Amino acid sequence: MVLQKAPAGAVIWGYGIPGATVTVTLCQEQETIMKKVTHVKAHSDRWMVVLDPMKPGGPYELVAQHILGRRNVTQRVHDVLFGDVWLCSGQSNMQMTVSQILNATSELSRATAYQSVRLLSVSLSQAGQELDDLAGADLEWSKPTPENLGHGSFEYMSAVCWLFGRYLYDTLQYPIGLISSSWGGTPIEAWSSERSLKACGAPKQRFISSDSVSGPRAYSVLWNAMIHPLHNMTLKGVIWYQGESNVDFNRDLYNCTFPALIEDWRQTFHRGSQGQTERLFPFGFVQLSSVLTDANSDDGFSQIRWHQTADFGYVPNKRMPNTFMAVAMDLCDRDSPFGSIHPRDKQTVAYRLHLGARAVAYGEKTLTFQGPLPEKIERLADKGLLSITYSQQILVQRQDDKIFEISCCCDDQCKWLPAPMNTFSTRTLALNISSCDGALVALRYAWTTWPCEYKQCPLYHPSSTLPAPPFTAFIENQIPRYHSKVAK
């Protein structure tokens, strides 16, 4: 397995007879590196120690000896490495295995080259109360093999999790531990504690018929069984891919329930690890991709994408500090055998996620990890144009007549009209707004379930191939003010 490296100390815990003495020893080639002594708590069956911070590397042997009178039980774990431990969670797009993605054969053949990336996959389980231990593991701590990475469909190890860890290893060159805990067709409410749902005023649970929810939908049942049992563990961070099941389920609460989940997970892991997991540990997520749908007018996916950023349109932001996002709206897959809601290009998803991790979690200051964002919106009235100035250089890959829309109001009636792309330079883009005869009040970009074909959105960063994320903004005093209500 992999335990969290310095500057944090890895937490080791277990179970025993109340009052017993437990000695935890870390060894390397018969030499004792450190020894920690504790006791099983008198009124419970649990014990815990915090190891001294360790530099990345290994292998080590971890020994726990449990003594009470004449009873002497010893447990040994071999081939223990120290590195960074990441938890990966969400629904089916996180659950997809390497055998389900593009170039699966090639990806699986490379698995054995990454023996310092270790895997753990949590069994599917739900509970009505917070559990202290997992019901089981589909894959106990293991080295990567083609068999455990490609085990069937939506079973064992997450492809996004694996690829994210592999890209991190390529950059960091030290061990990475990956814990996959995900369940397809599940809403965020199932992964949230009762505390965080109450803070968002989530309505008391009732049965809602929703095609997008096929897994457990009861509040907190997956948090209780598949996340809380891990809360003593020292983590580096979390990545998350979820949201499809909330398109028709408490959608308007997602701008609260998602930031609240992040905050609650951070508090719980920080406390559970005796302060070893950072209080504001890095949290990355995938903004939803595209799906073929018959509902042309429904903007549910657009709303969820927006709510994933707490209605800012970008992260990190003041409601979601120390977070990073992989935009995926251009990674659509019409021909996916698992349905268009399950695009197979998980390599690009993981690559974009790892860029965010390198910038936010690992402090690479000069790394571009997100696409261009609008900095200023200015109406050029005499020319019938709307000028957008971006925070970064832009690559206009193609001109599009429909992907930008303006909200035009006349006689107390507002409607969205296309604003064709006109001229552009390295950081500015002009839109033709001559179709609006009334008051121009808002602008939005890529506000549709399927904004563009595969990697063919109009705007990217020129060097990083990161797409400009979707946004909606009021046009007020010529400065964009991001707000979700304008899209309704």
C-alpha positions as CSV (number, residue, x, y, z in Angstrom):
1,M,0.0,0.0,0.0
2,V,0.9,3.7,0.0
3,L,0.8,5.8,3.1
4,Q,0.8,9.6,3.1
5,K,4.3,11.1,3.1
6,A,5.8,14.1,4.9
7,P,5.0,16.8,5.9
8,A,2.0,14.9,7.2
9,G,2.2,11.8,9.4
10,A,0.3,8.7,8.3
11,V,-2.4,7.5,10.6
12,I,-2.5,3.8,11.4
13,W,-5.6,2.4,13.2
14,G,-7.2,-0.9,14.0
15,Y,-9.2,-2.9,16.4
16,G,-8.5,-5.0,19.5
17,I,-9.5,-6.0,23.0
18,P,-10.1,-3.0,25.3
19,G,-7.0,-2.3,27.4
20,A,-4.6,-4.3,25.2
21,T,-1.2,-2.7,24.4
22,V,-0.5,-2.2,20.7
23,T,3.0,-1.6,19.4
24,V,3.3,-0.4,15.8
25,T,6.8,-0.7,14.3
26,L,8.0,0.5,10.9
27,C,10.9,-1.5,9.6
28,Q,13.2,-1.6,6.6
29,E,15.5,-4.5,5.9
30,Q,15.3,-5.7,9.6
31,E,16.1,-2.2,10.9
32,T,13.5,-0.5,13.1
33,I,12.8,3.0,11.7
34,M,10.3,4.0,14.3
35,K,8.1,2.4,17.1
36,K,4.8,3.7,18.4
37,V,3.0,2.3,21.5
38,T,-0.7,2.8,22.3
39,H,-3.6,1.0,24.0
40,V,-7.0,-0.1,22.8
41,K,-9.4,2.4,24.2
42,A,-11.2,1.2,27.4
43,H,-14.7,1.7,26.2
44,S,-14.3,0.8,22.6
45,D,-12.4,-1.7,20.4
46,R,-10.2,0.9,18.6
47,W,-6.6,2.0,18.7
48,M,-4.7,4.6,16.6
49,V,-1.2,6.0,16.2
50,V,0.3,8.7,14.1
51,L,3.6,7.9,12.4
52,D,6.4,10.4,12.2
53,P,6.5,12.1,8.8
54,M,8.3,10.1,6.2
55,K,10.0,11.0,3.0
56,P,8.6,9.4,-0.1
57,G,9.9,6.0,-1.0
58,G,10.2,2.5,0.4
59,P,9.5,-0.4,0.6
60,Y,9.0,-0.8,4.4
61,E,7.3,-3.4,6.6
62,L,4.6,-2.3,9.0
63,V,4.1,-4.5,12.1
64,A,1.3,-4.1,14.7
65,Q,1.6,-6.2,17.8
66,H,-1.4,-6.6,20.1
67,I,-0.7,-7.9,23.7
68,L,-3.1,-8.5,26.5
69,G,-1.9,-10.9,29.2
70,R,-0.8,-14.1,27.4
71,R,-2.6,-13.1,24.2
72,N,-0.1,-11.9,21.6
73,V,-1.3,-11.2,18.0
74,T,0.9,-9.8,15.3
75,Q,-0.2,-8.3,11.9
76,R,2.3,-7.5,9.2
77,V,1.9,-5.5,6.0
78,H,4.8,-5.9,3.5
79,D,5.9,-3.6,0.7
80,V,4.6,-0.3,2.2
81,L,5.5,2.9,0.3
82,F,5.2,6.5,1.3
83,G,3.9,9.0,-1.2
84,D,0.7,10.9,-1.8
85,V,-2.7,9.4,-1.2
86,W,-5.7,10.5,-3.3
87,L,-9.3,9.5,-2.9
88,C,-11.5,9.2,-6.0
89,S,-15.3,9.3,-5.8
90,G,-18.5,10.0,-7.7
91,Q,-20.8,8.1,-10.0
92,S,-20.4,6.0,-13.2
93,N,-18.0,8.2,-15.1
94,M,-15.6,7.8,-12.2
95,Q,-16.5,4.1,-11.9
96,M,-15.7,3.2,-15.5
97,T,-12.7,0.9,-15.8
98,V,-9.7,1.1,-18.1
99,S,-11.2,-1.7,-20.2
100,Q,-14.1,0.6,-21.1
101,I,-12.0,3.6,-22.3
102,L,-10.4,4.5,-25.6
103,N,-7.1,2.7,-26.4
104,A,-7.9,0.3,-23.6
105,T,-5.5,-2.4,-24.8
106,S,-2.5,0.0,-24.9
107,E,-3.4,1.5,-21.5
108,L,-3.7,-1.9,-19.8
109,S,-0.3,-3.0,-21.3
110,R,1.4,0.0,-19.6
111,A,0.1,-0.9,-16.1
112,T,3.1,-2.9,-15.0
113,A,5.4,0.1,-15.6
114,Y,3.8,1.9,-12.7
115,Q,4.4,-0.5,-9.7
116,S,4.8,2.5,-7.3
117,V,1.2,3.5,-8.0
118,R,-1.0,1.4,-5.6
119,L,-4.7,0.8,-5.8
120,L,-7.6,0.2,-3.4
121,S,-11.2,-0.1,-4.5
122,V,-14.1,0.1,-2.0
123,S,-17.0,-2.4,-2.3
124,L,-20.4,-1.0,-3.1
125,S,-22.3,-0.6,0.2
126,Q,-24.8,1.6,1.9
127,A,-25.7,2.3,5.5
128,G,-28.2,4.3,7.6
129,Q,-25.6,5.4,10.1
130,E,-21.9,6.4,9.8
131,L,-19.7,3.3,9.9
132,D,-16.3,3.1,11.3
133,D,-15.1,0.4,9.0
134,L,-15.7,-0.6,5.4
135,A,-18.0,-3.5,4.7
136,G,-15.4,-4.7,2.2
137,A,-13.0,-3.9,-0.6
138,D,-13.4,-5.2,-4.1
139,L,-9.7,-4.7,-4.6
140,E,-7.5,-4.6,-1.5
141,W,-4.3,-2.6,-1.7
142,S,-2.6,-3.9,-4.9
143,K,-0.1,-3.1,-7.5
144,P,-1.6,-2.3,-10.9
145,T,-2.2,-5.1,-13.3
146,P,-4.2,-5.4,-16.6
147,E,-6.6,-7.7,-14.6
148,N,-7.4,-5.4,-11.8
149,L,-7.5,-2.2,-13.9
150,G,-9.6,-3.7,-16.6
151,H,-11.9,-5.8,-14.5
152,G,-15.2,-5.8,-16.4
153,S,-17.4,-2.7,-16.7
154,F,-17.9,-0.3,-13.8
155,E,-16.1,-2.7,-11.5
156,Y,-13.0,-2.5,-9.3
157,M,-10.7,0.3,-10.3
158,S,-11.7,3.7,-11.7
159,A,-10.0,4.6,-15.0
160,V,-10.1,8.4,-14.2
161,C,-8.5,7.7,-10.8
162,W,-5.8,5.4,-12.3
163,L,-4.9,7.8,-15.2
164,F,-4.8,10.8,-12.8
165,G,-2.4,8.9,-10.5
166,R,-0.3,7.8,-13.5
167,Y,0.0,11.4,-14.8
168,L,0.9,12.6,-11.3
169,Y,3.5,9.8,-11.0
170,D,5.1,10.9,-14.3
171,T,5.5,14.4,-12.9
172,L,6.4,13.7,-9.3
173,Q,8.3,10.5,-9.6
174,Y,7.4,9.2,-6.2
175,P,4.7,6.7,-5.0
176,I,1.0,7.5,-5.4
177,G,-1.8,5.7,-3.5
178,L,-5.3,5.7,-5.2
179,I,-8.5,4.8,-3.4
180,S,-11.6,4.4,-5.6
181,S,-15.0,4.7,-3.9
182,S,-17.8,5.4,-6.4
183,W,-21.2,4.1,-7.5
184,G,-23.0,4.8,-10.8
185,G,-26.3,6.6,-11.0
186,T,-26.0,8.2,-7.6
187,P,-27.0,11.8,-6.6
188,I,-24.7,14.0,-4.5
189,E,-27.2,13.6,-1.6
190,A,-26.1,10.0,-1.1
191,W,-22.5,11.0,-0.7
192,S,-23.3,13.9,1.7
193,S,-23.5,13.8,5.5
194,E,-26.7,14.7,7.2
195,R,-24.9,17.8,8.5
196,S,-24.1,19.2,5.1
197,L,-27.5,18.4,3.6
198,K,-29.2,20.1,6.6
199,A,-27.0,23.2,6.1
200,C,-28.4,23.5,2.5
201,G,-32.0,23.0,3.5
202,A,-32.3,19.8,1.5
203,P,-36.0,18.7,1.5
204,K,-36.8,15.6,3.5
205,Q,-36.3,12.6,1.4
206,R,-39.2,11.6,-0.9
207,F,-39.3,9.3,-3.9
208,I,-38.6,11.1,-7.1
209,S,-38.9,9.3,-10.4
210,S,-35.8,10.3,-12.2
211,D,-34.2,8.4,-15.1
212,S,-30.8,9.9,-14.1
213,V,-30.9,8.2,-10.6
214,S,-30.4,4.4,-10.9
215,G,-28.3,3.8,-7.8
216,P,-29.0,4.5,-4.1
217,R,-30.7,7.8,-3.7
218,A,-31.4,7.9,0.1
219,Y,-29.6,10.7,1.9
220,S,-26.1,10.0,3.3
221,V,-26.1,6.2,2.7
222,L,-22.9,6.2,0.7
223,W,-21.2,8.8,2.8
224,N,-22.0,6.5,5.8
225,A,-20.7,3.3,4.3
226,M,-18.1,4.2,1.6
227,I,-16.5,7.5,2.7
228,H,-16.8,7.9,6.5
229,P,-15.0,4.6,7.2
230,L,-11.9,6.1,5.5
231,H,-11.9,9.4,7.6
232,N,-9.0,8.4,9.8
233,M,-6.8,8.1,6.8
234,T,-4.2,10.8,6.0
235,L,-5.0,12.1,2.5
236,K,-3.3,14.4,0.0
237,G,-6.6,15.2,-1.7
238,V,-9.8,14.1,-3.4
239,I,-11.0,14.0,-7.1
240,W,-14.7,13.8,-7.9
241,Y,-16.8,13.1,-11.0
242,Q,-20.5,13.4,-10.3
243,G,-23.5,15.5,-11.2
244,E,-25.4,13.7,-14.0
245,S,-27.8,12.2,-11.4
246,N,-28.7,15.7,-10.1
247,V,-29.8,17.1,-13.5
248,D,-33.4,16.2,-12.5
249,F,-32.9,15.7,-8.7
250,N,-32.5,18.7,-6.4
251,R,-30.7,20.5,-9.3
252,D,-31.3,24.0,-7.9
253,L,-29.6,23.0,-4.6
254,Y,-26.4,21.8,-6.2
255,N,-24.7,25.2,-5.9
256,C,-25.0,24.6,-2.1
257,T,-24.8,20.8,-1.7
258,F,-21.5,20.5,-3.7
259,P,-19.5,23.2,-1.8
260,A,-21.1,21.9,1.4
261,L,-19.9,18.4,0.6
262,I,-16.4,19.6,0.0
263,E,-16.3,21.6,3.3
264,D,-17.8,18.7,5.3
265,W,-15.4,16.1,3.8
266,R,-12.5,18.4,4.6
267,Q,-13.6,18.9,8.2
268,T,-14.2,15.2,8.8
269,F,-10.9,14.0,7.3
270,H,-8.9,16.7,9.1
271,R,-10.4,15.7,12.5
272,G,-10.4,12.0,11.8
273,S,-6.7,12.0,11.0
274,Q,-5.8,13.9,14.1
275,G,-5.1,17.0,12.0
276,Q,-2.7,15.2,9.6
277,T,-4.9,15.7,6.5
278,E,-4.9,19.4,5.6
279,R,-7.9,21.3,6.8
280,L,-8.4,22.7,3.2
281,F,-7.0,19.7,1.3
282,P,-7.1,20.0,-2.5
283,F,-10.3,18.9,-4.1
284,G,-10.6,18.5,-7.9
285,F,-13.6,17.6,-10.0
286,V,-14.7,17.1,-13.5
287,Q,-17.3,19.5,-15.0
288,L,-19.9,17.4,-16.8
289,S,-19.4,16.4,-20.4
290,S,-22.1,16.2,-23.0
291,V,-25.0,13.8,-23.6
292,L,-27.4,13.3,-26.5
293,T,-30.9,14.2,-25.4
294,D,-34.3,14.7,-26.9
295,A,-35.1,17.7,-24.7
296,N,-33.7,20.5,-26.9
297,S,-34.9,23.3,-24.6
298,D,-33.8,21.7,-21.3
299,D,-30.7,23.3,-19.9
300,G,-30.3,20.9,-17.0
301,F,-26.7,20.0,-17.9
302,S,-25.8,23.7,-18.3
303,Q,-27.2,24.5,-14.9
304,I,-25.4,21.7,-13.2
305,R,-22.1,22.7,-14.9
306,W,-22.6,26.2,-13.5
307,H,-23.6,25.0,-10.0
308,Q,-20.5,22.8,-9.9
309,T,-18.6,26.1,-9.6
310,A,-21.0,27.5,-7.0
311,D,-22.3,29.8,-9.8
312,F,-18.9,31.5,-10.3
313,G,-18.0,29.8,-13.6
314,Y,-14.5,29.0,-12.4
315,V,-12.5,27.6,-9.5
316,P,-10.8,28.2,-7.1
317,N,-13.3,30.9,-5.9
318,K,-14.3,32.3,-2.5
319,R,-16.9,29.6,-1.9
320,M,-14.7,26.8,-3.2
321,P,-11.1,27.6,-2.1
322,N,-8.2,25.2,-3.1
323,T,-10.3,23.4,-5.7
324,F,-9.6,22.7,-9.4
325,M,-11.8,21.7,-12.3
326,A,-11.4,19.7,-15.5
327,V,-13.7,21.1,-18.2
328,A,-15.1,18.2,-20.3
329,M,-17.9,19.6,-22.4
330,D,-15.8,19.1,-25.5
331,L,-15.0,15.4,-24.8
332,C,-18.4,14.1,-26.1
333,D,-18.8,10.6,-27.5
334,R,-21.7,9.9,-29.8
335,D,-20.7,6.3,-30.4
336,S,-19.9,5.2,-26.8
337,P,-21.2,1.7,-26.4
338,F,-22.0,2.7,-22.8
339,G,-24.2,5.6,-24.0
340,S,-23.2,9.1,-24.8
341,I,-23.4,10.0,-21.1
342,H,-20.3,7.8,-20.7
343,P,-17.6,9.3,-23.0
344,R,-14.6,7.0,-23.4
345,D,-11.8,9.6,-23.6
346,K,-10.9,9.5,-19.9
347,Q,-7.2,10.2,-20.7
348,T,-7.9,13.9,-21.5
349,V,-10.2,14.2,-18.4
350,A,-7.4,12.8,-16.2
351,Y,-4.8,14.9,-17.9
352,R,-6.7,18.1,-17.3
353,L,-7.4,17.1,-13.7
354,H,-3.7,16.5,-13.1
355,L,-2.8,19.9,-14.5
356,G,-5.2,21.4,-11.9
357,A,-3.6,19.3,-9.2
358,R,-0.1,20.4,-10.2
359,A,-1.2,24.0,-10.0
360,V,-3.4,24.0,-6.9
361,A,-2.1,21.0,-4.8
362,Y,1.6,21.1,-5.8
363,G,2.0,24.9,-6.3
364,E,3.3,25.1,-9.9
365,K,2.8,28.8,-10.2
366,T,3.4,29.3,-14.0
367,L,1.4,26.3,-15.1
368,T,-1.8,27.0,-17.1
369,F,-4.5,24.7,-15.7
370,Q,-7.8,26.3,-16.9
371,G,-9.0,27.7,-20.2
372,P,-9.6,31.4,-21.0
373,L,-12.2,33.3,-18.8
374,P,-13.8,36.6,-19.7
375,E,-12.3,39.6,-17.9
376,K,-14.3,42.4,-19.4
377,I,-17.4,42.7,-21.6
378,E,-17.9,46.0,-23.4
379,R,-20.6,47.0,-25.8
380,L,-19.4,48.8,-29.0
381,A,-22.7,50.5,-29.7
382,D,-21.7,52.3,-32.8
383,K,-20.5,49.1,-34.4
384,G,-23.3,46.7,-33.3
385,L,-20.7,44.6,-31.6
386,L,-20.0,43.2,-28.1
387,S,-16.3,43.0,-27.2
388,I,-15.1,40.3,-24.8
389,T,-11.6,40.6,-23.3
390,Y,-10.2,37.4,-21.9
391,S,-7.9,36.8,-18.9
392,Q,-5.5,34.7,-21.1
393,Q,-4.6,34.5,-24.7
394,I,-7.3,32.7,-26.8
395,L,-7.0,30.3,-29.7
396,V,-10.1,30.7,-31.9
397,Q,-10.2,27.2,-33.4
398,R,-13.3,27.9,-35.5
399,Q,-16.0,30.6,-35.7
400,D,-19.4,29.7,-34.4
401,D,-22.7,31.5,-35.0
402,K,-24.7,29.9,-32.1
403,I,-22.4,29.1,-29.2
404,F,-22.6,32.7,-27.8
405,E,-26.0,33.9,-26.9
406,I,-27.3,37.3,-25.7
407,S,-30.4,38.0,-23.6
408,C,-32.3,40.7,-25.4
409,C,-35.2,42.4,-23.5
410,C,-38.1,44.4,-25.1
411,D,-41.5,45.2,-23.5
412,D,-40.6,43.2,-20.4
413,Q,-40.0,40.1,-22.5
414,C,-36.5,38.6,-22.7
415,K,-35.3,36.0,-25.1
416,W,-31.9,34.4,-25.9
417,L,-30.6,35.2,-29.4
418,P,-27.5,33.9,-31.1
419,A,-24.5,36.3,-31.2
420,P,-22.3,35.2,-34.1
421,M,-18.5,35.4,-33.6
422,N,-17.0,38.3,-35.6
423,T,-13.5,39.6,-35.3
424,F,-10.8,38.4,-32.8
425,S,-7.3,39.1,-31.6
426,T,-4.9,37.4,-29.1
427,R,-7.1,38.2,-26.1
428,T,-10.3,39.8,-27.4
429,L,-13.3,38.6,-29.3
430,A,-16.1,40.6,-30.9
431,L,-19.7,39.3,-31.3
432,N,-22.3,40.5,-33.7
433,I,-25.3,41.7,-31.6
434,S,-27.3,43.4,-34.4
435,S,-30.2,41.0,-33.9
436,C,-31.0,42.7,-30.6
437,D,-33.3,45.7,-31.0
438,G,-34.0,46.1,-27.2
439,A,-32.0,46.1,-24.0
440,L,-28.9,43.8,-24.0
441,V,-28.8,42.4,-20.4
442,A,-26.8,39.2,-20.5
443,L,-24.4,37.0,-22.3
444,R,-23.7,33.3,-22.1
445,Y,-21.3,30.8,-23.8
446,A,-21.7,27.1,-24.4
447,W,-25.0,27.0,-22.5
448,T,-26.3,23.8,-24.0
449,T,-26.1,20.1,-23.2
450,W,-24.0,19.5,-26.3
451,P,-22.0,22.7,-27.0
452,C,-19.6,21.3,-29.7
453,E,-18.3,18.1,-31.2
454,Y,-15.2,16.3,-29.9
455,K,-12.4,18.8,-29.1
456,Q,-14.0,21.2,-31.5
457,C,-15.3,24.0,-29.3
458,P,-14.5,27.4,-30.7
459,L,-12.2,28.8,-27.9
460,Y,-9.1,27.2,-26.3
461,H,-6.0,28.3,-24.6
462,P,-3.4,28.4,-27.4
463,S,-0.7,26.3,-25.7
464,S,-2.5,24.0,-23.3
465,T,-5.4,23.0,-25.4
466,L,-7.7,23.7,-22.5
467,P,-11.2,24.8,-23.5
468,A,-12.8,28.1,-22.4
469,P,-15.4,27.0,-19.8
470,P,-19.1,27.8,-20.2
471,F,-20.3,31.0,-18.5
472,T,-23.3,33.2,-18.1
473,A,-23.0,36.9,-17.1
474,F,-25.0,40.0,-16.7
475,I,-23.8,42.9,-18.8
476,E,-23.8,45.7,-16.3
477,N,-21.4,48.7,-16.2
478,Q,-19.5,46.8,-19.0
479,I,-18.1,44.4,-16.4
480,P,-19.4,40.8,-16.3
481,R,-21.1,39.8,-13.0
482,Y,-21.5,36.0,-12.9
483,H,-24.9,34.9,-11.8
484,S,-27.0,31.8,-12.3
485,K,-30.5,33.4,-12.4
486,V,-29.8,35.0,-15.7
487,A,-29.8,31.6,-17.3
488,K,-33.3,30.7,-16.1
